Amino acid sequence: MGREFKLRPAPGDDDSDSGNEGRSLIDRRRFNRYAFNASAGVITMASLGSIGFASMLMGQASTGGGDSAVKYWVPMGSEDTVWYGANHLKTMKKSDFESEAAKSSTGMAGAQGLWSGLPVNVVYVPHDENAGTPLQMDKPRMQFADGYTDLGTGKYVGHGDEMLGTVFEPHDNLLVIFSRCPHLCCIPGWQLVANPNTADNWVPGGVDTSGNKLFCICHSSRYDPTVLEMNENRNRSNGETFQYFGILRTGGPAPVGMPLIPFEVNADVIEALPDYMDWYTYCD
């Protein structure tokens, strides 16, 4: 039987998009309708506008020389229920996450975002503050783990600490995650649903019972953004496999974890980097 969850209460149920820059009210029915059709691999609903939800689902593979800054993305109806509700399409700043994390029992904060037409999740983890202390409940930090592929072989791919010294090495207590579920390319959210997996708590080891998860409401795949691993997926267009650094899948039908995107912080602004693009191709 599937896990029980519900979307957090919305301020209203008016379907009008007027004055909301192409956004749409989001509930499970609509989320599934916007998601990829499993058999045809196409968007099941027409575009919601030039910056609509469908364009988030499709994304684009390069920055095209545009703004490298990550922007907040607030689904219509969530303005009063997420901490970044007033910041739709505004530039993400590290100081925003630090301020919000200070209110949390775990010192973590997360937000949905948009970078160059691609959906992302940005997560703040107090790694620098907690890395030198013993592992304990509600003291999160980045953890590095063995990665295995679930593409029919379950073979060992590599360890997460292999990202150290590369553009993927965690820094600034932040992670930028490509937010397309490796199951059917739906978009997991951060703290947008009322579910034990999104509760404000943290348990070491990437166990599925702890909170602070990215949770995909379409088919209940869950991901722990504090456990980093090397993994492998397949290019949907040509079938070639590629390796990437990502976050741990803790449960649900997704075969592997979601990829990390390299980034930098410039004068407090979070900017994603197009240094490595293979991570995109499993939903291309």
C-alpha positions as CSV (number, residue, x, y, z in Angstrom):
1,M,0.0,0.0,0.0
2,G,1.3,3.5,-0.9
3,R,2.5,5.9,1.8
4,E,0.0,8.4,3.0
5,F,0.7,12.1,2.4
6,K,-1.0,15.3,1.6
7,L,0.0,18.6,0.1
8,R,0.4,21.4,2.6
9,P,-2.7,23.6,2.9
10,A,-3.0,26.2,0.1
11,P,-4.3,29.7,0.8
12,G,-7.2,29.1,-1.7
13,D,-8.4,26.8,-4.5
14,D,-8.9,29.4,-7.2
15,D,-7.6,27.9,-10.5
16,S,-7.1,31.4,-12.0
17,D,-3.5,32.0,-13.3
18,S,-4.2,35.8,-13.5
19,G,-1.3,37.8,-12.3
20,N,0.8,34.8,-11.3
21,E,3.4,34.6,-14.1
22,G,2.1,31.4,-15.6
23,R,2.2,29.4,-12.3
24,S,-0.4,26.9,-11.5
25,L,-2.0,25.6,-8.3
26,I,-0.4,22.3,-7.6
27,D,-2.0,19.2,-6.1
28,R,-1.3,15.5,-6.7
29,R,-3.8,15.3,-9.5
30,R,-2.3,18.2,-11.4
31,F,1.3,17.2,-10.6
32,N,0.6,13.8,-12.2
33,R,-1.0,15.4,-15.2
34,Y,2.0,17.6,-15.7
35,A,4.4,14.7,-15.4
36,F,5.8,12.6,-18.2
37,N,3.4,10.1,-19.7
38,A,5.1,6.8,-18.9
39,S,4.5,5.1,-22.2
40,A,4.7,8.0,-24.6
41,G,7.4,10.0,-22.8
42,V,5.6,13.3,-23.5
43,I,4.1,16.1,-21.5
44,T,0.4,15.4,-21.0
45,M,-0.6,19.0,-20.7
46,A,0.0,22.1,-22.8
47,S,2.5,24.7,-21.7
48,L,1.4,27.0,-18.9
49,G,3.2,30.0,-20.4
50,S,6.7,31.1,-21.2
51,I,7.8,30.3,-17.6
52,G,5.2,27.7,-16.9
53,F,5.3,24.4,-15.1
54,A,5.6,22.5,-18.4
55,S,8.7,24.4,-19.3
56,M,10.2,23.4,-15.9
57,L,9.5,19.8,-16.7
58,M,11.1,20.0,-20.1
59,G,14.0,22.2,-19.2
60,Q,16.9,23.0,-21.5
61,A,20.3,21.5,-21.6
62,S,22.5,24.6,-21.5
63,T,22.6,28.0,-20.0
64,G,22.9,29.6,-23.4
65,G,25.0,32.4,-22.0
66,G,22.1,33.6,-19.8
67,D,22.0,34.4,-16.1
68,S,23.8,31.7,-14.1
69,A,22.0,32.6,-10.9
70,V,19.5,30.1,-9.4
71,K,16.0,31.6,-8.9
72,Y,13.3,30.6,-6.4
73,W,10.3,28.7,-7.9
74,V,7.1,28.9,-5.8
75,P,4.2,26.8,-7.0
76,M,1.0,28.9,-6.9
77,G,-0.9,28.2,-3.8
78,S,2.3,27.7,-1.7
79,E,3.1,31.3,-1.2
80,D,1.9,31.2,2.4
81,T,3.2,27.8,3.3
82,V,6.9,27.8,2.2
83,W,9.5,30.2,3.8
84,Y,10.5,31.6,0.3
85,G,6.9,32.2,-0.7
86,A,7.4,35.9,-1.5
87,N,10.5,35.3,-3.6
88,H,9.2,33.7,-6.7
89,L,11.7,34.1,-9.5
90,K,14.0,36.1,-7.3
91,T,17.7,35.3,-7.1
92,M,18.7,32.7,-4.4
93,K,21.1,34.0,-1.8
94,K,23.1,31.9,0.7
95,S,22.2,34.3,3.5
96,D,18.5,33.5,2.8
97,F,19.2,29.8,3.6
98,E,21.3,30.7,6.7
99,S,18.5,32.8,8.1
100,E,15.9,30.1,7.5
101,A,18.1,27.3,8.8
102,A,18.6,29.1,12.1
103,K,14.9,28.5,12.8
104,S,15.1,24.8,12.2
105,S,15.8,22.1,14.8
106,T,18.2,20.5,12.4
107,G,19.8,23.7,11.0
108,M,18.7,22.7,7.5
109,A,16.7,24.6,4.9
110,G,15.7,23.8,1.4
111,A,13.9,25.5,-1.5
112,Q,12.7,24.7,-5.0
113,G,14.4,26.6,-7.7
114,L,14.9,27.2,-11.4
115,W,18.2,27.4,-13.3
116,S,18.3,28.0,-17.0
117,G,14.9,26.4,-17.5
118,L,15.8,23.4,-15.3
119,P,14.1,22.5,-12.0
120,V,16.5,22.3,-9.1
121,N,16.4,22.0,-5.3
122,V,18.9,23.9,-3.2
123,V,19.5,22.5,0.3
124,Y,21.5,24.0,3.1
125,V,23.2,21.6,5.5
126,P,25.2,22.8,8.5
127,H,28.2,20.6,7.5
128,D,30.9,22.9,8.6
129,E,29.4,23.3,12.1
130,N,28.8,19.6,12.7
131,A,31.5,17.7,10.8
132,G,33.9,17.7,13.8
133,T,31.4,16.2,16.2
134,P,30.2,12.6,16.6
135,L,27.2,11.5,14.5
136,Q,24.0,12.1,16.4
137,M,20.4,12.8,15.8
138,D,19.5,16.2,14.4
139,K,23.2,17.2,13.8
140,P,23.3,16.8,10.0
141,R,26.4,17.0,7.9
142,M,27.5,15.7,4.5
143,Q,28.1,11.9,4.5
144,F,29.9,10.0,1.8
145,A,28.7,6.6,0.8
146,D,29.2,3.7,-1.7
147,G,27.1,4.0,-4.8
148,Y,25.5,1.2,-6.7
149,T,23.6,1.1,-9.9
150,D,20.2,-0.5,-10.1
151,L,20.1,-0.8,-13.9
152,G,19.7,-4.6,-13.7
153,T,23.1,-5.4,-12.3
154,G,23.3,-3.6,-8.9
155,K,27.1,-3.2,-9.4
156,Y,29.3,-1.0,-7.4
157,V,30.1,2.3,-9.1
158,G,32.2,4.3,-6.7
159,H,32.4,6.1,-3.4
160,G,31.1,9.6,-2.8
161,D,34.4,10.9,-1.4
162,E,35.8,10.7,-4.9
163,M,34.1,14.0,-5.5
164,L,36.6,15.7,-3.2
165,G,38.9,17.9,-5.1
166,T,36.6,18.2,-8.0
167,V,34.0,20.9,-9.0
168,F,31.4,18.8,-7.2
169,E,33.1,19.0,-3.8
170,P,30.5,20.3,-1.3
171,H,31.2,23.8,0.0
172,D,29.4,26.7,1.6
173,N,27.1,24.3,3.4
174,L,25.0,24.1,0.2
175,L,24.0,21.5,-2.5
176,V,22.3,22.2,-5.8
177,I,20.4,19.2,-7.0
178,F,18.9,18.5,-10.4
179,S,15.3,18.0,-9.5
180,R,14.0,15.4,-11.8
181,C,13.2,12.0,-10.3
182,P,15.1,9.2,-12.0
183,H,11.9,7.1,-12.0
184,L,9.7,8.9,-14.5
185,C,11.3,12.4,-14.5
186,C,8.7,14.0,-12.2
187,I,9.8,16.8,-9.9
188,P,10.4,16.1,-6.2
189,G,9.8,18.9,-3.7
190,W,11.3,20.1,-0.5
191,Q,8.9,20.5,2.5
192,L,5.9,21.0,0.2
193,V,4.0,18.0,1.5
194,A,2.9,16.9,5.0
195,N,4.6,13.6,5.4
196,P,7.0,12.0,8.0
197,N,9.7,12.0,5.3
198,T,9.6,15.8,5.2
199,A,9.4,16.4,8.9
200,D,12.1,18.6,10.5
201,N,14.4,15.9,11.9
202,W,17.6,14.1,10.8
203,V,19.0,10.7,11.5
204,P,22.6,9.6,10.4
205,G,23.1,7.1,7.7
206,G,20.5,8.0,5.1
207,V,17.8,5.8,6.6
208,D,14.3,6.1,5.1
209,T,12.7,6.8,8.5
210,S,14.4,10.2,9.0
211,G,12.9,13.4,7.8
212,N,14.3,16.3,5.8
213,K,13.9,14.4,2.5
214,L,13.2,15.4,-1.0
215,F,9.9,13.6,-1.6
216,C,8.4,12.9,-5.0
217,I,4.6,13.1,-4.6
218,C,3.9,11.3,-7.9
219,H,5.2,7.9,-6.9
220,S,6.7,8.4,-3.5
221,S,10.4,8.2,-4.2
222,R,12.5,9.7,-1.4
223,Y,16.1,11.1,-1.4
224,D,18.4,12.1,1.5
225,P,20.3,15.2,0.4
226,T,22.9,14.7,3.2
227,V,24.2,11.4,1.8
228,L,26.4,11.8,-1.3
229,E,27.5,8.9,-3.6
230,M,28.8,8.1,-7.0
231,N,26.1,6.6,-9.2
232,E,25.3,5.6,-12.8
233,N,22.4,6.2,-15.1
234,R,21.6,5.9,-18.8
235,N,21.2,8.6,-21.5
236,R,17.6,8.3,-22.6
237,S,18.4,9.3,-26.2
238,N,21.3,7.0,-27.1
239,G,21.3,4.4,-24.3
240,E,24.9,5.2,-23.2
241,T,25.6,5.0,-19.5
242,F,27.3,7.8,-17.5
243,Q,28.5,8.3,-14.0
244,Y,27.7,11.2,-11.8
245,F,27.7,12.4,-8.2
246,G,24.4,12.5,-6.5
247,I,22.3,12.2,-3.4
248,L,21.1,8.9,-2.0
249,R,17.7,7.3,-2.9
250,T,16.3,6.0,0.3
251,G,13.0,4.6,-0.9
252,G,10.4,4.4,-3.7
253,P,10.5,3.1,-7.3
254,A,13.3,5.3,-8.5
255,P,16.4,3.1,-9.4
256,V,19.1,5.6,-8.4
257,G,19.7,8.9,-6.7
258,M,19.4,12.5,-8.1
259,P,22.5,14.3,-9.5
260,L,24.4,17.2,-8.0
261,I,25.1,20.3,-10.1
262,P,28.3,22.2,-9.4
263,F,27.9,25.8,-8.3
264,E,29.6,28.7,-6.7
265,V,28.6,31.5,-4.4
266,N,29.5,35.0,-5.7
267,A,28.7,37.9,-3.4
268,D,26.1,35.8,-1.6
269,V,24.4,34.8,-4.9
270,I,24.1,31.1,-5.7
271,E,25.2,30.4,-9.3
272,A,25.1,27.0,-10.9
273,L,27.8,26.0,-13.3
274,P,27.5,24.2,-16.7
275,D,30.8,22.3,-16.2
276,Y,29.3,18.9,-16.6
277,M,26.0,18.1,-18.3
278,D,25.7,14.3,-18.5
279,W,23.5,14.4,-15.4
280,Y,20.8,16.0,-17.5
281,T,20.5,13.3,-20.1
282,Y,18.4,10.7,-18.4
283,C,15.4,13.1,-18.8
284,D,16.6,14.8,-22.0
